[in-house]
């Protein structure tokens, strides 16, 4: 065959062609973020769904950020207090798994934490106000090394509760942490009310399930994490239990309160955190909840980075 008719064999895709293709693809540039921004963080109530707050706090740690102020309601107060006291998000995660993963252990402990004996509750009228003493419950779930007083926290902090006599919200910003959190988580009927300085308190979610307004005016950025509501449409079919009706009803009016308040005090970042279809009382599903919230964690990280981004770092 004449030399002019010969064709070189087609070039096989080797290292050279791979390298050429790689150079045509956009190379992600590291993003610098402004860590000097003062961030106010509001963590809402929502029962077990609030376990998802842990993922949000882990994002702050991963980015080298610390909120300048934290306000929390109910489960948001409990988890926010641990973080404001100095624990990292990963430490709170490990503690919650240890405290909540074993459902049967928790149930046995809760029965021991009842404010009144079961026999009296069922046989004597009028019925007592609740099954569980929230302060005894906190003995089971609060980290052992949590600062005893809010005044000693590393981050300024507010726990929101409902003053039952004044029919208004109260922010605990100083004093002992245990009664403040107990008041903030004391869901009526499920938990007994908490007395502090002669006043009777119940769950802060009754009046302010997402305490954006309690963040100080001098912060540069406000972040609000909403974990109210239940996303399982099957939860209210058939013949729901009294407890299910109570929890679902609370979730409905909490979501209504939040929608109205957002009209007047919209944060820079509002996240209706998707933690799947888990209910407010499914604390024993802690591992599943933490897994379900991972996509929302990534979405929050992206939003926070975009807001705090400065010029991209120069490439090497």
C-alpha positions as CSV (number, residue, x, y, z in Angstrom):
1,X,0.0,0.0,0.0
2,X,1.4,3.4,-0.9
3,X,2.7,5.4,2.0
4,X,0.2,8.2,1.1
5,X,-2.7,5.8,1.6
6,X,-1.6,4.8,5.0
7,X,-3.4,6.4,8.0
8,X,-2.0,6.4,11.5
9,X,-4.0,4.4,14.0
10,X,-6.5,6.5,16.0
11,X,-5.0,7.8,19.1
12,X,-6.2,5.8,22.1
13,X,-7.4,7.9,25.1
14,X,-4.3,7.9,27.3
15,X,-3.0,10.1,30.0
16,X,-2.5,13.0,27.6
17,X,-6.1,13.2,26.4
18,X,-7.4,12.7,30.0
19,X,-5.2,15.6,31.1
20,X,-6.6,17.8,28.2
21,X,-10.1,17.0,29.2
22,X,-9.4,17.8,32.8
23,X,-8.0,21.2,31.9
24,X,-11.3,22.1,30.1
25,X,-13.4,21.4,33.2
26,X,-14.0,24.3,35.7
27,X,-11.7,24.0,38.7
28,X,-13.5,24.8,42.0
29,X,-11.8,27.7,43.7
30,X,-11.6,27.9,47.5
31,X,-13.9,30.5,48.8
32,X,-12.9,32.9,51.5
33,X,-15.6,33.8,54.0
34,X,-15.8,36.8,56.3
35,X,-15.5,35.3,59.8
36,X,-15.8,38.7,61.4
37,X,-19.5,38.9,60.7
38,X,-21.6,38.8,63.9
39,X,-24.3,36.1,63.4
40,X,-27.5,35.8,65.5
41,X,-28.9,32.3,65.6
42,X,-32.5,31.4,66.4
43,X,-33.2,27.7,67.0
44,X,-36.9,26.8,67.0
45,X,-38.9,24.2,68.9
46,X,-40.3,21.0,67.4
47,X,-39.6,18.1,69.7
48,X,-37.4,15.3,68.3
49,X,-37.3,17.1,65.0
50,X,-35.1,19.6,66.7
51,X,-32.3,17.1,66.8
52,X,-31.6,18.4,63.3
53,X,-30.3,21.6,64.9
54,X,-27.1,19.7,65.6
55,X,-26.3,19.6,61.9
56,X,-26.6,23.3,61.7
57,X,-24.2,23.8,64.6
58,X,-21.7,21.5,62.9
59,X,-21.7,23.8,59.9
60,X,-20.7,26.7,62.1
61,X,-17.8,24.6,63.4
62,X,-16.7,23.4,60.0
63,X,-16.5,26.9,58.7
64,X,-14.7,28.3,61.7
65,X,-17.6,30.4,62.8
66,X,-19.3,31.1,66.1
67,X,-22.6,32.8,66.5
68,X,-22.5,36.1,68.4
69,X,-25.9,35.2,70.1
70,X,-28.2,32.2,70.3
71,X,-31.9,32.3,71.2
72,X,-33.7,29.0,71.5
73,X,-37.2,27.7,72.2
74,X,-37.9,24.3,73.6
75,X,-35.6,21.7,72.0
76,X,-33.8,24.7,70.4
77,X,-33.1,26.0,73.9
78,X,-31.7,22.7,75.1
79,X,-29.4,22.1,72.1
80,X,-28.5,25.8,71.9
81,X,-27.6,25.9,75.5
82,X,-25.1,23.1,75.1
83,X,-23.5,24.9,72.2
84,X,-23.4,28.3,73.9
85,X,-21.9,26.6,76.9
86,X,-18.9,25.6,74.8
87,X,-19.7,22.2,73.3
88,X,-19.0,21.6,69.6
89,X,-21.6,20.3,67.3
90,X,-20.0,16.9,67.0
91,X,-19.9,16.6,70.8
92,X,-23.6,17.4,71.1
93,X,-24.3,14.8,68.4
94,X,-22.4,12.1,70.3
95,X,-24.1,13.0,73.5
96,X,-27.6,12.9,72.0
97,X,-26.9,9.5,70.4
98,X,-25.7,8.1,73.8
99,X,-28.7,9.6,75.7
100,X,-31.5,8.9,73.3
101,X,-30.7,6.0,71.0
102,X,-31.8,3.3,73.4
103,X,-35.6,3.7,73.3
104,X,-36.4,1.3,76.1
105,X,-33.9,2.7,78.5
106,X,-35.3,6.2,77.9
107,X,-38.9,5.0,78.4
108,X,-38.0,3.3,81.7
109,X,-36.2,6.5,82.9
110,X,-39.1,8.7,81.9
111,X,-41.6,6.6,83.9
112,X,-39.3,7.2,86.9
113,X,-39.3,10.9,86.2
114,X,-43.1,11.2,86.5
115,X,-44.2,14.1,88.6
116,X,-46.9,11.9,90.2
117,X,-47.5,8.2,90.5
118,X,-49.4,6.6,87.7
119,X,-52.0,5.2,90.1
120,X,-52.9,8.6,91.4
121,X,-52.9,10.1,87.9
122,X,-55.4,7.5,86.7
123,X,-57.6,7.1,89.8
124,X,-57.9,10.5,91.4
125,X,-59.9,13.4,90.1
126,X,-59.1,16.1,89.2
127,X,-56.2,14.8,87.2
128,X,-52.8,16.2,87.7
129,X,-51.4,18.6,85.1
130,X,-48.8,16.3,83.5
131,X,-47.0,13.0,83.4
132,X,-43.3,14.0,83.3
133,X,-41.3,16.4,85.4
134,X,-39.1,18.3,82.9
135,X,-36.3,19.0,85.4
136,X,-35.9,15.3,86.2
137,X,-35.9,14.7,82.5
138,X,-33.1,17.1,82.1
139,X,-31.0,15.2,84.6
140,X,-31.1,12.4,82.0
141,X,-30.3,14.3,78.8
142,X,-28.3,17.4,79.8
143,X,-24.5,17.0,79.3
144,X,-22.8,16.5,82.7
145,X,-20.3,19.3,82.1
146,X,-22.8,21.9,80.9
147,X,-22.2,25.3,82.7
148,X,-24.7,25.6,85.6
149,X,-25.4,29.3,84.9
150,X,-26.2,31.1,81.6
151,X,-23.9,33.9,82.8
152,X,-21.0,31.6,82.4
153,X,-21.7,30.6,78.8
154,X,-19.2,31.3,76.0
155,X,-21.9,32.7,73.8
156,X,-24.7,35.0,75.0
157,X,-27.9,33.0,75.2
158,X,-31.6,33.2,75.7
159,X,-34.1,30.4,76.5
160,X,-37.7,31.3,75.6
161,X,-40.6,30.2,77.9
162,X,-44.2,31.1,78.4
163,X,-45.2,32.9,81.5
164,X,-48.6,31.3,82.2
165,X,-49.8,34.0,84.5
166,X,-48.8,36.9,82.3
167,X,-49.8,35.0,79.1
168,X,-46.6,36.2,77.5
169,X,-43.2,35.1,76.5
170,X,-40.1,35.4,78.8
171,X,-36.5,35.2,77.8
172,X,-34.1,33.7,80.4
173,X,-30.8,35.3,79.7
174,X,-29.1,35.0,83.1
175,X,-29.3,32.7,86.1
176,X,-29.4,28.9,86.5
177,X,-29.7,27.1,83.2
178,X,-31.6,24.0,84.3
179,X,-34.9,25.7,85.3
180,X,-34.7,27.9,82.3
181,X,-34.5,25.0,79.9
182,X,-37.0,23.0,81.9
183,X,-39.5,25.9,81.5
184,X,-38.8,26.2,77.8
185,X,-39.5,22.5,77.1
186,X,-42.5,22.1,79.4
187,X,-45.2,21.2,76.8
188,X,-48.6,21.4,78.6
189,X,-50.1,18.0,79.6
190,X,-47.0,16.1,78.6
191,X,-44.8,18.0,81.1
192,X,-45.5,19.6,84.4
193,X,-45.1,23.4,84.5
194,X,-42.0,24.9,86.0
195,X,-42.0,27.4,88.8
196,X,-39.2,30.1,88.7
197,X,-39.1,32.9,91.2
198,X,-42.8,32.3,92.0
199,X,-43.9,32.4,88.4
200,X,-45.4,29.5,86.5
201,X,-43.8,28.7,83.1
202,X,-44.6,26.3,80.2
203,X,-43.1,25.6,76.8
204,X,-41.9,28.7,74.9
205,X,-43.4,27.3,71.7
206,X,-46.9,28.3,72.9
207,X,-46.1,32.0,72.1
208,X,-42.8,32.1,70.2
209,X,-41.7,28.8,68.5
210,X,-38.9,30.5,66.5
211,X,-37.4,33.4,68.6
212,X,-36.0,35.7,65.9
213,X,-37.0,38.8,67.8
214,X,-34.8,37.9,70.7
215,X,-31.6,38.3,68.6
216,X,-29.9,41.6,69.3
217,X,-30.1,44.4,66.8
218,X,-26.3,44.8,66.5
219,X,-25.7,41.5,64.7
220,X,-24.7,41.6,61.0
221,X,-26.6,38.5,60.0
222,X,-29.6,36.6,61.4
223,X,-30.2,32.9,60.9
224,X,-33.5,31.2,61.9
225,X,-33.9,27.4,61.9
226,X,-37.5,26.2,61.9
227,X,-38.2,22.5,62.8
228,X,-41.9,22.8,63.5
229,X,-44.6,20.8,61.7
230,X,-44.8,17.2,60.6
231,X,-44.4,16.2,57.0
232,X,-46.1,12.8,57.2
233,X,-49.6,13.0,55.7
234,X,-50.4,9.5,57.0
235,X,-49.9,10.7,60.6
236,X,-53.4,12.0,60.9
237,X,-55.4,9.3,59.1
238,X,-57.6,6.7,60.7
239,X,-58.0,7.2,64.4
240,X,-55.0,9.1,65.8
241,X,-54.3,8.9,69.5
242,X,-54.9,11.7,71.9
243,X,-51.1,12.3,72.1
244,X,-50.9,12.4,68.3
245,X,-53.8,14.9,68.2
246,X,-52.2,17.1,70.8
247,X,-48.7,17.1,69.2
248,X,-50.1,17.7,65.7
249,X,-52.4,20.5,66.9
250,X,-49.4,22.2,68.6
251,X,-47.4,21.9,65.3
252,X,-50.2,23.5,63.4
253,X,-50.5,26.6,65.5
254,X,-46.8,26.9,65.9
255,X,-46.3,27.0,62.1
256,X,-49.1,29.6,62.0
257,X,-47.4,31.8,64.5
258,X,-44.1,31.5,62.7
259,X,-45.6,32.5,59.3
260,X,-47.1,35.6,60.9
261,X,-44.0,36.6,62.7
262,X,-41.9,36.2,59.5
263,X,-44.0,38.8,57.9
264,X,-42.6,41.3,60.4
265,X,-39.1,40.1,61.2
266,X,-37.7,38.2,58.3
267,X,-34.2,36.8,59.0
268,X,-31.3,36.9,56.5
269,X,-31.4,33.0,56.3
270,X,-34.6,31.2,57.2
271,X,-34.6,27.4,56.9
272,X,-37.6,25.2,57.2
273,X,-35.3,22.4,58.1
274,X,-36.3,19.1,56.3
275,X,-35.8,16.3,58.8
276,X,-38.0,13.9,57.0
277,X,-41.3,12.6,58.3
278,X,-40.2,12.0,61.9
279,X,-42.7,13.0,64.6
280,X,-42.1,15.4,67.5
281,X,-41.9,12.5,70.0
282,X,-39.6,10.1,68.1
283,X,-36.5,10.9,70.1
284,X,-35.4,7.3,69.9
285,X,-34.9,7.8,66.2
286,X,-32.0,10.1,66.8
287,X,-29.7,8.3,64.4
288,X,-32.3,8.3,61.6
289,X,-33.1,12.0,62.1
290,X,-29.4,12.9,62.0
291,X,-29.1,11.0,58.7
292,X,-32.2,12.5,57.2
293,X,-31.0,16.0,57.8
294,X,-27.7,15.7,55.9
295,X,-29.1,17.2,52.6
296,X,-30.5,20.1,54.5
297,X,-27.1,20.5,56.3
298,X,-25.4,20.8,52.9
299,X,-28.0,23.3,51.6
300,X,-27.6,25.5,54.7
301,X,-23.8,25.4,54.4
302,X,-24.1,26.6,50.8
303,X,-26.4,29.4,51.7
304,X,-24.2,30.6,54.6
305,X,-21.1,30.5,52.5
306,X,-22.7,32.5,49.7
307,X,-23.7,35.2,52.2
308,X,-20.4,35.4,53.9
309,X,-18.2,34.9,50.8
310,X,-15.5,37.5,49.9
311,X,-13.3,37.3,46.8
312,X,-12.2,33.8,45.9
313,X,-8.8,32.9,47.1
314,X,-6.1,33.1,44.3
315,X,-5.2,29.8,42.8
316,X,-1.7,28.4,43.5
